[in-house]
Amino acid sequence: MSTTDRNEDDTSRTIDLPTAMRRASAQLAELLRCEPGSVSAVRATEDGWTADVEVVELEKIPDTMSVMASYRVALDTEGRLTAYERTRRYSRGRTDHR
């Protein structure tokens, strides 16, 4: 295989940002069995992508009292989940004070 063929092959396996967002959310939801709320950040890295995914960990009534969590998710260049960690837990109705 020539260098050109290898480079084209590597490029064709790299996913785009919208696909990275969808895959991060879907794979984390499958692992945690929690409803994904949103993807609040996505960044390209040397090894693929990182994304911050918000999930509903505990449904409450009213929904502003539901317990949410932020997870940092790492994906490889093909969009496969390689790692995740919970970075924050909060009530849905709560905002950050910055």
C-alpha positions in Angstrom: 0.0 0.0 0.0 1.4 3.4 -0.9 1.6 6.4 1.4 -1.2 8.1 -0.6 -3.5 5.1 -0.2 -2.8 5.0 3.5 -3.6 8.7 4.0 -6.8 8.4 2.0 -7.8 5.4 4.1 -7.1 7.2 7.4 -9.1 10.3 6.2 -12.1 8.2 5.2 -12.3 6.7 8.7 -12.4 10.1 10.5 -15.9 11.2 11.5 -17.2 14.8 11.4 -18.3 16.9 14.3 -22.1 16.2 14.0 -21.4 12.5 13.9 -19.1 12.7 16.9 -21.9 14.5 18.9 -24.5 11.9 18.0 -22.2 8.9 18.7 -21.0 10.4 22.1 -24.5 10.9 23.3 -25.9 7.5 22.0 -23.0 5.4 23.3 -23.0 7.0 26.7 -26.8 6.6 27.1 -26.5 3.0 26.2 -23.8 2.4 28.8 -25.4 4.3 31.6 -29.0 3.5 30.7 -29.8 7.2 31.2 -31.6 9.7 29.0 -29.2 12.0 27.2 -30.1 15.6 27.6 -27.7 17.4 25.3 -24.1 17.6 24.2 -22.7 20.8 25.7 -19.2 20.7 24.1 -17.2 18.8 21.4 -13.5 19.1 20.7 -11.3 17.4 18.2 -8.2 15.8 19.7 -5.1 14.1 18.3 -6.8 10.7 19.1 -10.3 11.6 17.9 -12.9 13.6 19.9 -13.9 14.6 23.4 -17.5 15.6 24.2 -19.3 16.8 27.3 -22.7 15.1 27.5 -25.5 16.0 29.9 -27.7 13.2 31.0 -30.7 12.8 33.3 -29.6 10.5 36.1 -32.8 10.7 38.2 -36.2 11.9 37.1 -38.1 14.0 39.6 -41.4 15.9 39.7 -41.3 18.7 38.9 -38.6 18.1 36.3 -36.6 21.1 37.5 -35.7 18.9 40.5 -34.4 16.1 38.3 -30.7 15.2 38.9 -28.5 15.8 35.9 -24.9 14.9 35.3 -22.1 16.0 32.9 -19.9 13.4 31.5 -16.7 13.8 29.6 -16.6 11.3 26.8 -13.6 10.3 24.6 -14.1 8.9 21.1 -11.5 7.5 18.7 -11.3 8.8 15.1 -13.9 6.3 14.0 -16.4 7.4 16.7 -16.0 4.5 19.1 -16.3 5.4 22.8 -12.9 4.8 24.5 -13.4 6.4 27.9 -15.9 8.5 30.0 -16.0 10.1 33.4 -18.6 12.0 35.4 -17.4 15.6 35.9 -20.4 17.2 37.6 -23.8 16.4 39.1 -26.6 19.1 39.6 -30.3 19.8 39.7 -31.8 20.5 36.3 -33.2 23.9 37.4 -29.8 25.0 38.8 -27.5 27.4 36.8 -23.8 28.0 37.1 -22.7 31.2 38.9 -19.7 32.6 37.0 
